[in-house]
Amino acid sequence: MGRIVCRISLLFLISISSFSVLAEKNLSGVWVGNYSEDFPDRLPGPELGDYGGLPLNDAVRLRAQSWSASLIALPEYQCRVHPSDYASSFANIRIWEERDPISEALIAIRIQHFAWQTRRTIWMDGREHPPEYAPHTSMGFSTGEWNGHQLKIKTTHLKEGWLRRNGVTRSDQATVTEYFIRHGDILTWTVIIDDPIYLEEPFIRNRDYIYSIDDQVGSYPCDPVVEMVRAPGYIPHHLPGTNTDMLIYSQRHDIPLEAAMGGPETMYPEYVERIREMPKPSELAE
Amino acid sequence: MNRLITRFLSLALLVTCSAVQAQQNFDAVEIRILPVRDNIFMLVGAGGNITVQTGAEGVLIIDTQYEQLSDKILAAIRTLSDKPLRYIINTHHHGDHIGGNVPLRAAGFTPVGGNVGGDIGDAGEGARILAHENVLLHMASDDNVSTDAWPTMTYFTEKRDIYFNGEGVRVLHQPNAHTDGDSIIYFRKSDVITTGDAYITSFYPFIDMSSGGTINGFIDAANAIIDLIIPEYGQDGGTLVIPGHGRLSDIGDVINWREMLTIVRDRILDMKERGMSLEEVLAEQPTRDYDPRWAGQGIFSTENFVTAVYMTLDQ
């Protein structure tokens, strides 16, 4: 009787441990971006004055309207990398694991991104996030845990970055929650950004990747250079009320300016009905 | 009008600093150590950040926070080195950066000999205190500051160099930024810059007009810091920057800071050139996009910052 109980217990333990290991998906390999969604916003890049669908507050809207694309011609801005919460928008990634050589325990998951060759670490060993006075980086400090087959990541200590690369700032106080969900050869990467400084609501972005055995992640050199002679300390920007570039998207697509300027309501499907009631730029010009 | 505002702000600073110090429960303050690079450490407690450099020749520290914390600061330093405290550098004269000068100086020593004994009367009795000459002048004009806290070696030129613990340490004057006596300190081998309050990550800058601070001096200091920085690939890392208050930084944080200062300066300058009064500029809220991130209380408030920018634009 004792033996039978022992065997059943052992079987139970094995099944539990196997289940727990099986719940962790292996994400390692090269993944290629699937651009069937939001393509214009991702590779060509957003148009000037397109803040639609972003839950912006008034403060960051003014920052965006003050932004001049000429800023990124300054040498110290040229090679700034896409922050980890924006990088999912495009290009191949490579994922690999770092495991303890003896116990095979998962220490970290690493992700290398083609764009600017950024490397990020998701610590899986239960370590704490650093204190508030520790440095903020473009990748931030990330810890992860498996929720069933979902890898859940929490990221803090981000430098100021961008929600959209047309001047829409994401603050350095933001925290990010991500989910990596693998379904066979499809990887869904969900990014949820909480920014108490500049967002009225969390902003959620989904991107799909496809597993590839044929692709690699290329190198991405970047050397900042002086592209034009400017006065020392000159910072390109628009004074409030003077930026005509911010009208480009609205006018080109005949979308009401109010809708183009974003805000939490512009994220939801029912906003389409409100847009229909707004005068279009072409109607206002008549 | 200008004088009235300057006096008002000076009084506000005095009241705020005294109130902050009075309200501080120093018993609850813990001195935390952040390794920065090699033999450079950042100490965080109350008041300004402290930089510690250790090595075979002894210990060099930058700024001393508050007097009440000196035992804890010294204990923290002792976990990093058992060598004597040889140099204290003050980035400026404010109480949250020089408060511990007397006890920390007393805990150190200066070897006597060569021309050192001739330079300072009390050589051998404590660590040397290095600062810009204007720091000495401000401290000497304040009856509340003990003469023992005064700098024992000053400079009035653009820079002062010392070589300590195997690396060159360059002390660079930043005229009329936070005050008229600001120094930033560049550790050339470790590739670390300590800025004092010429750069902070916590709030809007406090432009101490009563001590010669100006917005253009602040921007010049930010540009000087950026000129010293060589970032790693991707603009993360490389030269590290220890701010007067807030988190350890690199070029990304400093260029964001400079961007904010410059854009706010340009906006207020434009308004002033269009004939707007200070009251009208304040009503226009020229910093409303930066306020959620940078506005603090008292001397770090939006009103104080905008007023100081407006008042010092021409300086």
Boltz contact constraints between the chains, C-beta under 6 A:
constraints:
  - contact:
      token1: [A, 59]
      token2: [B, 289]
      max_distance: 6.0
  - contact:
      token1: [A, 59]
      token2: [B, 292]
      max_distance: 6.0
  - contact:
      token1: [A, 62]
      token2: [B, 289]
      max_distance: 6.0
  - contact:
      token1: [A, 63]
      token2: [B, 289]
      max_distance: 6.0
  - contact:
      token1: [A, 76]
      token2: [B, 255]
      max_distance: 6.0
  - contact:
      token1: [A, 79]
      token2: [B, 235]
      max_distance: 6.0
  - contact:
      token1: [A, 80]
      token2: [B, 235]
      max_distance: 6.0
  - contact:
      token1: [A, 81]
      token2: [B, 234]
      max_distance: 6.0
  - contact:
      token1: [A, 116]
      token2: [B, 234]
      max_distance: 6.0
  - contact:
      token1: [A, 133]
      token2: [B, 44]
      max_distance: 6.0
  - contact:
      token1: [A, 133]
      token2: [B, 247]
      max_distance: 6.0
  - contact:
      token1: [A, 135]
      token2: [B, 248]
      max_distance: 6.0
  - contact:
      token1: [A, 137]
      token2: [B, 236]
      max_distance: 6.0
  - contact:
      token1: [A, 138]
      token2: [B, 236]
      max_distance: 6.0
  - contact:
      token1: [A, 159]
      token2: [B, 252]
      max_distance: 6.0
  - contact:
      token1: [A, 160]
      token2: [B, 256]
      max_distance: 6.0
  - contact:
      token1: [A, 171]
      token2: [B, 293]
      max_distance: 6.0
  - contact:
      token1: [A, 197]
      token2: [B, 292]
      max_distance: 6.0
  - contact:
      token1: [A, 197]
      token2: [B, 293]
      max_distance: 6.0
  - contact:
      token1: [A, 233]
      token2: [B, 223]
      max_distance: 6.0
  - contact:
      token1: [A, 235]
      token2: [B, 259]
      max_distance: 6.0
  - contact:
      token1: [A, 235]
      token2: [B, 262]
      max_distance: 6.0
  - contact:
      token1: [A, 237]
      token2: [B, 263]
      max_distance: 6.0
  - contact:
      token1: [A, 239]
      token2: [B, 270]
      max_distance: 6.0
